[in-house]
Amino acid sequence: MQPGARRTAVAGLHGGRLKIRIAARAVEGAANQALVEFLAQALGAARRDVVIEAGTAARQKRVAVLGARRAPDSLLAGLKAAE
C-alpha cells in the first residue's frame, strides 16, 4: 500500500504482491480505512468482510476477504476494473 497518493487505484503487481495507491494519508488509521473501503467496493464485498490480518502499521499488509466466492483471478480483475 502506498498512502498519500494522488488518487486511490491499483498500481499493479510488485514483487509478487498487489500494490494499491491510497489517496488518504497514514494518519490515525485513515489509510487503512480507505484501503478496506476501496477493496470492499472493488470486490463487491461488505466493508465488514474485508479485514487487515497483519501489517496495520506497515506498508505491506495481509488482507482477507471473508466469504469471497470468486476465484483469485476474478478478484484481481475486479480490482483492475475499479481503477
N, C-alpha and C positions, 0 to 999 in steps of 0.2 A: 504494500500500500504506500502511496506517495501522497501525504496530506499537503494542503496548501496549493494545490494545482489550480490552473485557470478554470477548469471545468471537470466535473466528475465523468470518468469514462474508463473503459477497459483499454490498457496500454499494450496488451499482448502477453506473450509468454516470455519470461526472462529467467534463465537458469532452471527451467523445468517448473516454474511457479507462475501463476497468473498475477500480472501486475495491474493494479487498479489505481488510477489517479482520483483523488478525492479533493473536492474544492474546499471543504471545511478544514480549518486548522486543527492541529493536535492539541487542543486546549480543553481541559475538563471533559474529555471523552467525546467531544463533538465529532472528531474524525471517525471514531469507532461507530458512533450512532449513524453517521452519514453512510458509512460502509454497509452497515446492516440494512438500512433503508434502501440503498441502491441495489444490493443483492436481492432483497425481497421483491422489489418491483421488477427487476430484470428477469427473475426466475419464476415469477408468478406465485410466490410463497407469502405467507403471513410473516410480518416482522418478528413475531414471537417464535417462529420456526427457524430463523437464522441466528446462529449462536457462534460467538467467537470463543473457541475452545481454548486457545493458547495464544499468547503474544499480545495481550491487550495494551501493553506499554511498548511494544516493538513494532517495527515496520513489517516484519514477517509475521503473519498470523495464520492460524489454522482455524478455518471456519467450517461449521457443519450446517447443512440444510436438513432439518428434521422432516421426515416424511416425504422426502423428494421421491417422486415416482418417475422421474425422467432419467435417461441414461446420461452419463457424464458428458458425452459428445453433444447431446442436445442442450445440456445446461450451458456449455461453452458457447454454443450457437445463440442461445438466448441472451447471454451476456454481450456478445458481439453486436447483436441486434439492438441492444439498449443504448449503444453509443450514440 
